Amino acid sequence: YGGPGHEGGTLSDTLILVYINLETKRIALISIPRDLWVPIPYDWDNTAFYKINMAYAMGLDDLRYPNKKPEFRGEAGGGNLAKSVVGKVTGITAQNFISVNFEGLIKIIDILGGVEVDVPKTFNDYFYPVKGKENETCGISASKIVEFHAKYSGFELEKQFICRYEHLHFDQGKQTMGGDLALKLVRSRHSDTYGGDFARSERQYALLLGIKDKIISLEGAGKLNSILDKVTQNVRTDLASPEIKKLLSMLPD
């Protein structure tokens, strides 16, 4: 989720269900499209239809939604409500959650010393938002802005303010990324050739595999325990650090 300084900062930017089978020692990653239209219990047992990315935000918001069940309130309310809704959609009970905002993801990757990511396809994105420039007028006159509003709407309107965006270019293949660049890779959504939710999911998997490989290398070098606590400080989760270490020990390699 975006976190502080981002519009709709507690909406889920990405939802992935991680299914761990300890008998077969295999892990499945299942992307949940964030625009799925689903019933969410906003008021005890009463439900209303929202996009599924609202579940985490509603769980964290006890002022606007004060009558939720107790497990959907407080610090863990967002994760618990997201677990419940995702479980009903997939038929798989989600036992735990880990959530991270954009700044937390950047810090985690930098704590790991960067990760090597195998970028699936070469692509350009000419409309990646620059934080802090969401309301820039880009030197456009007031009369021209009125004209834009009469002619365009939605993202087509936003595209007229080109200074609010930066150009991203990624080449296919393996490259080492720090946190800032990795976040741009997985957030990018406006490529003409490799945009959209399915492309984003593919890139997100590539980053997760890169993180996994880095963690394995740190474990092999005996360095993982020394940084695991720093990593977990940048996430919200109902898994304690000892539980994470125990889970890692149950999976081979």
WOBEL-V792262 format. One record per backbone hydrogen bond with DSSP energy under -1.0 kcal/mol. NH is the residue of the N-H (numbers start at 1). CO is the residue of the C=O. Records with the same first field share a line. If there is no record, write none. Layout:
NH = CO / CO
This chain:
3 = 9
6 = 3
9 = 6
11 = 8
12 = 53
17 = 30
19 = 28
21 = 26
25 = 21
26 = 21
28 = 19
30 = 17
32 = 15
36 = 33
38 = 50
40 = 48
42 = 40
43 = 46
46 = 43
48 = 40
50 = 38
52 = 36
53 = 34
54 = 51
55 = 52
58 = 54
59 = 55
60 = 56
61 = 57
62 = 60
65 = 61
72 = 69
73 = 70
77 = 74
80 = 76
81 = 77
82 = 78
83 = 79
84 = 80
85 = 81
86 = 82
87 = 83
88 = 84
89 = 85
90 = 86
91 = 87
99 = 236
102 = 1
105 = 101
106 = 102
107 = 103
108 = 104
109 = 105
110 = 106
111 = 107
112 = 108
113 = 110
114 = 109
115 = 177
117 = 175
119 = 117 / 173
123 = 170
125 = 168
128 = 166
130 = 164
133 = 130
136 = 133
140 = 137
145 = 141
146 = 142
147 = 143
148 = 144
149 = 145
150 = 146
151 = 147
152 = 148
158 = 154
159 = 155
160 = 157
161 = 158
162 = 160
164 = 161
165 = 162
166 = 128
168 = 125
170 = 123
173 = 119
175 = 117
177 = 115
182 = 178
183 = 179
184 = 180
185 = 181
186 = 182
187 = 183
188 = 184
200 = 196
201 = 197
202 = 198
203 = 199
204 = 200
205 = 201
206 = 202
207 = 203
208 = 204
209 = 205
210 = 206
211 = 207
212 = 208
213 = 209
214 = 210
215 = 211
216 = 212
217 = 213
218 = 214
219 = 215
220 = 216
221 = 217
222 = 219
223 = 218
227 = 224
228 = 224
231 = 227
232 = 228
233 = 229
234 = 231
235 = 232
236 = 99
238 = 97
244 = 240
245 = 241
246 = 242
247 = 243
248 = 244
249 = 245
251 = 248
